[in-house]
Amino acid sequence: MEEILVAGINALRKENEIKKLIVFLPYKASMWDSLESIWRAAAQDEACEAYVVPIPYYDRNPDYSLGKMHYEGQDFPEDVPIVDYRDVDLAQLRPDIIYIHNPYDEANLVTTIVPEYYSSRLRAYTKLMMYVPYYATSGAMGEGQALCPVYAYADYIVVQSESLRHFFDKRVPLEKIVGLGSPKFDRVIRLCQQPPEPSAGWREKMAGRKVYFYNTSLSGMLQDTEGFFKKMRYVFRLFAGRQDVCLLWRPHPLMRSTLESMRKPFVAEYERLREAFLAEDFGILDETPEIETAIAWSDAYIGDAGTSVTVLFGVAGKPVFVLNNFIHELPGPDDWRGTVIYEPMSSSLQRDFSEWYVTLNNKLYHAPRQDYHYEYACDLSDYTSGSYYWKAYPIGDKVYVVPHNGRDILVVAQNRVERRIPLPHPVVRPEGFAGAWQVGQYIFLLPVRYPAIVRYDTAADQLSYVEGDISRWLGEIQGVQRLGGSCVWRNHLLLASGHSGEVLSVDCDTLVTEVVDLAPGSQQGCLALVPDGDDLWYLPLHGKRLLRWNPRTGNLRSYEDFPADFSCANIENGISCEDAPFGSAAFTEDAAYLSPGWGNQFVRIDKRTGKMERWQPELPGALQRKEGYCRANWAGDFISKQSEGVYRYLFLPERALYDIELATGKCRRVEIAFSDAALAKYPAGFAKLADWIRYGCEEDAFNSLKDLLDGTIKGQPFDRAACLAAYGEIAANGDGTAGEKIHQFALEKLTAKEGGRK
């Protein structure tokens, strides 16, 4: 076979008009859609010869050695002629253009293509190597895609839109990245216009029913595997027995191999769920290689947001309903609190509840009597999700709203956004800022992914910056980046490192900086930095060493004698760790009272003797809530001193405030309330969600999965025209012609490389 192929290629190259030889090297049949429309354009081009050569790949063993080999050449569509990789010697053929869709080479920890097809080796066999992503996005990219091995060797990286170019690592030359669209969009648009006929068994289950495509993604499974499987059981329960709906469940193609490699104890649970789904026979298990046919047959999407499947439904103009994998039951009457009063790991965010409150869906609420009884004020963004803004600061007759993932500071007056103050560097991924501090006329924004500390002078209407290596101040908890602890102390903004003992001091007026290293060589980092008169308490991000520091005298005292039964556990998986033992602190003259982060108890420290002992305020219920509508990463935070010996505490499992008398532990509940009219303004229904998921509806206490199935969604109903317009913003050549445009671009670049020779 190889000799025949080589002879054919050589014959073609002897023709008067030399044809261009183009080779496509897919590895998974389910990912062929990322190349298919380019191949169709090349196959129809009389000046080209196009060959599809599926290549094998390996599973990784738990020790990352090569495991079982797979070859999926037999699974490609019947109208795609396949050439066996064993019959092709690329070094001898020397194709003009090679197309690939695997960016990882040796860096993939779950699977890997056969090493002889790594991009570093292919580079020597071709004049032009084109990388086209196997995924599509809803407007953003994961950090894992910012820098991949193939980028160093590909001539061009094709992305679906020019807007994605700036998500790549700065080491990737921008001229390599071209926004020409996605062949995945071409295929789904074509199939939705002319859906193929399903099999007889599937057609019978779909007949007269609305079909919901259920996507179970790898990212959702890896985040909280136990909760993920609970969510699957919940979804199955809601569909079971209904005659008006059909669940088309499509597990990720790598679900089983990823479980085997990274979550082996859950393999049996996955198999039990799969067998139960098949036995109850209320839906369709789709394990076919082509996802687009399933999309064409489906009426709506349900599943995670962090997957490229959502954008395929979006460009097809079909509803996207984003599931919350921590919700495993229908909402109760008070569960709205967990949606409206949303608090992630919060101490470094310096959030409290005062006259103004910003919700997760970018709405501003106002308590005019400053009694935590809120009324709706205004919308802050066209987006109804994404946590674009954190907090509102009233200064003079204006209210200044600071960004979290937004790109501007807002000025609000008379319950409307009067002005937007743009920031010069765009925030291109979630977690742009970690919070803010107000110091008189100044507002300081604390960055995570933004490249500088920002100071906004509200009196002078002027932005200033403290620049430097922001990564120096970031730490990590279980793979999630976060800024170190911060506070304002005697007109200085203090920012502690999240991975060392360093503390940055910024003079709030002059912006002059100084760095002090409290613990040279330490890697514990700081989670919270809490003022106590002349002292500052340094609560660690990792480990069991607390510091009490007096910046004026330089005096430093360490506290490490924790109670014997003190422990920490990761809230996501319950695994024992030494991360985030405490989140905040309250003080009397004689003692410090520490509230738990991932720790299992409150602790009192005698300032004189240093003795640490368990202390229990009279709070109701468990300190953590792993799942549900009022999910809580940790117990909560002390947010303000009310009087001598009395501190106000935000108790996250209830989303309520308590005034705690430190000496006795007695608690008095302070209700956070929203009027019926205020709550009615909260649910958006189907709307523009965020930059990274353009249009859809999110599952929460206002809009449950049952509401979707029953047609009782609160807020706006689904609007196909609005959906297509929103996704059209992030899809170049979104009319189904991306493959043709990519093919023409590659030929032009090949001609230029050859010095203009046709």
C-alpha angles and dihedrals in degrees: 000000000000092000091051092049093048091047090051092051092048090050091052091052091054092059117107090247105048111219122221115244113222123184125193117203109193119165106190120048090214089061096048089101089074089067106022102095091047089053091049090052091048093045090053093047108098090205092062142061112209125195129187111211112177111206128209127249138196134228113233118239118227088266088052093248117136113280132174117356121227132195120186102181090120092057098062120109114282093241092058111088108221128208115205110243090223088065095053128081105187092189088061098038096049096195117210093228131020121193120201134174102191112091100178109070105174094351098080110104096194104042136357134196116241105287095237087069096054111130092244088065098038089055090076094053103057145045094223129024118193123194116201116183117247088219138058125214138213092232107304138060133228118250089243089069096050095088122014130164095250092062091073093057107032116094091214137015112208116211129182095242140013087240090073096059093088094055090074125094114270089243089069108085110240091221088066093059115079126181104217102138135257129287086212088069091049092056098046092047091051095047095045089054091050109020116199119239112267121225117277093255093050093044090055093053092047097047112118093353135105108245119222118197108217113202119195106192133198094236092055092047094048094047094063113351097185092048090045092059091045087055091052091053090049092051092048091050092054093052098041114104097010117127097192099060138049124203114217103194116198114181116203108271090239096045097107095043091046091051090049091050103037110012104029096157089064098053092093091049090052091051091049091053092047093050092047091051091052093044095051089048098203095130149013125275106211113198095150117129096242117075095180094068089055089050090050090053095045129087098200144005127239122180145072124341095221097076136089091233091080093064091050089058089044096054088045089056096242129136120270117203112188114214125215106222092204092064114087102159141041116275123268126216095270099039092097086083092072091054100043098034095049118174125175121184091320120177096094090049093066091216121165137163114256138133093315128041131186118207128212092255093059100260125136120222128190133208100195093187091047089235099122091257103128135203127188114267109172148312115267099197144016085240117086098201140022099086093254093170134040115187146353126232119196109214117169110321094333135079116218116205116200126211131247099174095353127108099224148039113246127220112207125193129168092001097303136093103259099178143000121218106205121216114226098230115060119234101229101175136037117276098047094155134019097208142293145255129215117216110178108293092354130088117195120202115207114214134219101166097002110099099233147024105260125215118194115195104207093192096051094031089229136140121216131176141216102206131191141101103328091188086070088072099041126098134182137235114193092331096316117116119226137168119254121254120291142185143162115254125175095335093315127112107221121199121183123204119254093219109028141033094262124123123195116213118200121188102228094217104038100024088224108156136211130180123214122188109212096179114024111208094013118134098184096101127198127277098180135010109200126187119227108177107289091350134078123209115217111206112196126239089208132018137013107284119109121190130207110199133186106200092195098055098024089232112156127188127185128212116196107141097105122181110275093242095048114120141156130221134183106254091214099057107006092240115151114251142148096240125126099353093172134019106187144357143219127198147210125180091267106032149031120221115205123200118212126254104179089339119112099232149023113257132207119207121200103222093209102045100024092230113159119204139164113271122189123196116200096260118150123243135354121337093232134038113197099188144014135063093306096046112168127197088202141352098275143257143278102245107177145000111246100182138331107314094359122101131180112235130195107220105201102195088063098028086228138125124239130190104219124201101215097204094056105019090233114153134206117195117232109197123228106207137182121195120240089252091052093050091047088061093055107075113074099183111199109002145121103305109183144315089273096048110028106195137004145084128277127222112243141130091293098047115031128182087255089056089055093050092045094046093240100123112155117227124020120001120231113288114195094197092052090047093052092046092051095049092042087070092068102036120079113206088011091169092085098268101104093109092054092048093049091050093051092046092053092049091051092051091046090052090050091051090051091054096257095306112148 
